Amino acid sequence: MSVRVSILTGSPTGGLIRDIGWREFVLRYGYRNDEKPPGRIDFNGCHYYGVAQGKTGLTLGIEGYGDREIIDEGGGVVISDKDGMVPLKWHFAKLINHWKTKHSNVVFVPGLSRGEPCRQFWYDRNVMLGIGTDFFRVLGAITAGSVVYDTGLWVNPLGKTTKEKGHQRHQIRVLPSQLGSLYRRIEDVDVLA
């Protein structure tokens, strides 16, 4: 597997986006992509910890965390601009609850899909088990650059249907080769063996 794996996909729980809505957020912080239909504004690309993203100018960071401990319960994972404004925030409480509920032990199943001639899926018999984790591993992986915010939002005020008017997708992702930063142990298993 070489494509990034989504580990957290929830919408932000704080930041400017909660006040102005995701469409207005994209219009404010997005950019025109000439390869897309006229009028479309994109907000996408990988955002790495402490580095301004080339297309959006925004930076992934963490508020209220230091030296492997949460020092402000109101903190969280943030996307901020050069002036320190926080347009996107995922509060610690929500992230921690999601992580311990859905990711304490996990199976990653590689798969492929295609739409033609009809929608079809293929799943690999070789899976990866992620065994043992805690949320501090996630925060450490973010600061190390292993875990990124890899968004896919766009709006098109010229779209005629709901599907043509926009799409919202927030993803915090990791490369499969870096899953070891999130789990105490990674095991490769052939489910048919």
Sequence and secondary structure as in RCSB ss.txt:
>XXXX:A:sequence
MSVRVSILTGSPTGGLIRDIGWREFVLRYGYRNDEKPPGRIDFNGCHYYGVAQGKTGLTLGIEGYGDREIIDEGG
GVVISDKDGMVPLKWHFAKLINHWKTKHSNVVFVPGLSRGEPCRQFWYDRNVMLGIGTDFFRVLGAITAGSVVYD
TGLWVNPLGKTTKEKGHQRHQIRVLPSQLGSLYRRIEDVDVLA
>XXXX:A:secstr
  S EEEE    SBSHHHHH HHHHHHHH EE TTS TT EEEEEEE BTSB TTT  EEEEESEETTEES TT 
EEEEE TTS  SEEEEHHHHHHHHHHHSSEEEE  EEEE SSS EEEE SEEEEEE   HHHHHHHHHHTSEEEE
EEEEE TT SSHHHHEE    EEE GGGGGGT SEEEEEETT 
